[in-house]
Amino acid sequence: MDKKSLSGLPRLAAAWRNSMAGFRDAWRSEEAFRIEVILALLSIPAAIWIARDALHIALLIASVLLVLIVEVLNTAIEAAIDRIGPERHELSRMAKDMGSLAVALSALVPGLLWLAALYEKVLA
């Protein structure tokens, strides 16, 4: 379908369908994504219990969503590299390893924020 033929709500609806297809693909193909989605869902009630106000709740939940976002981008990088070909290449290895590093670094954000929130909850 030509992207220029859609505008307004039909374009938004098509984008939503594409996003849901991406979610299904990530769910089916990536165990890490499934685990992170479950943790994100569990983080909602935990954030409500730990946080002191609505902004704090939003920050804790957003930090977990950040990991999901980076995981999806990493999966997209891996898929694009795999599409190029199955042979090993140093640049392909670097791209995949850097995507993995991005996920690991993004996981530090909720780690730090949740530890600080727990510290505040327990000692406050």
C-alpha positions in Angstrom: 0.0 0.0 0.0 1.3 3.4 -0.9 2.0 5.5 2.3 0.9 8.7 0.5 -2.5 7.3 -0.1 -3.3 7.2 3.6 -3.7 10.2 5.9 -5.4 11.1 9.1 -7.2 8.3 11.0 -6.6 5.6 8.3 -2.9 6.3 8.5 -3.0 6.1 12.3 -4.9 2.8 12.1 -2.4 1.3 9.6 0.5 2.4 11.9 -1.3 0.8 14.9 -1.7 -2.5 12.9 2.0 -2.5 12.0 2.9 -1.8 15.6 0.8 -4.7 16.8 2.4 -7.0 14.2 5.8 -5.9 15.5 4.6 -6.7 19.0 3.4 -10.2 18.0 6.7 -10.8 16.2 8.8 -9.7 19.2 6.6 -11.8 21.5 6.9 -14.9 19.4 10.6 -14.7 18.6 12.3 -13.1 21.7 12.2 -14.7 25.1 13.9 -11.7 26.6 11.1 -9.5 25.3 8.4 -11.8 26.9 10.2 -11.7 30.2 10.6 -7.9 30.0 6.9 -7.5 29.2 5.9 -9.6 32.2 8.3 -7.5 34.4 6.8 -4.3 33.0 3.3 -5.5 33.9 4.4 -6.5 37.4 6.1 -3.2 37.8 2.8 -1.2 37.6 1.4 -2.4 41.0 4.9 -2.4 42.5 5.4 1.2 41.4 2.1 2.3 42.9 3.1 0.7 46.2 6.7 2.0 46.2 6.3 5.5 44.8 5.5 8.6 46.8 3.4 10.4 44.1 2.1 10.1 40.5 5.2 11.5 38.9 7.4 9.0 40.8 5.1 6.1 39.6 5.4 7.3 36.0 9.1 7.5 36.3 9.5 4.0 37.6 7.2 2.5 35.0 8.7 4.6 32.1 12.2 3.3 33.1 11.0 -0.3 32.6 9.3 0.7 29.3 12.7 2.1 28.2 14.2 -1.4 28.4 11.4 -2.8 26.2 11.9 -0.1 23.7 15.7 -0.8 23.5 15.0 -4.5 23.3 12.7 -4.0 20.3 15.3 -1.9 18.6 18.0 -4.5 19.3 15.7 -7.2 17.8 15.2 -5.0 14.7 19.0 -4.6 14.3 19.5 -8.4 14.6 16.8 -9.1 12.1 18.3 -6.6 9.6 21.7 -8.1 10.0 20.4 -11.7 9.7 18.5 -10.6 6.5 21.9 -9.6 4.9 23.2 -13.1 5.2 24.2 -16.0 7.5 27.9 -15.6 7.0 29.9 -14.2 9.9 31.3 -10.7 9.5 33.0 -8.5 12.0 30.7 -5.5 11.3 27.6 -7.7 11.8 29.0 -9.0 15.1 29.7 -5.4 16.2 26.2 -4.3 15.3 24.6 -7.2 17.2 26.9 -6.8 20.2 26.3 -3.0 20.4 22.6 -3.6 20.3 23.0 -6.1 23.2 25.1 -3.5 25.1 22.3 -0.9 24.6 19.8 -3.3 26.2 22.2 -3.9 29.1 22.9 -0.2 29.6 19.2 0.6 29.4 18.5 -2.0 32.1 20.7 0.0 34.5 18.2 2.9 34.4 15.3 1.1 36.1 17.8 -0.7 38.3 19.1 2.5 39.7 15.7 4.2 39.9 14.0 1.2 41.5 16.8 0.7 44.0 16.6 4.4 44.9 12.8 4.2 45.3 13.1 1.1 47.5 15.8 2.7 49.6 13.5 5.8 50.0 10.5 3.6 50.9 12.3 1.5 53.4 14.3 4.3 55.1 11.7 7.0 54.9 
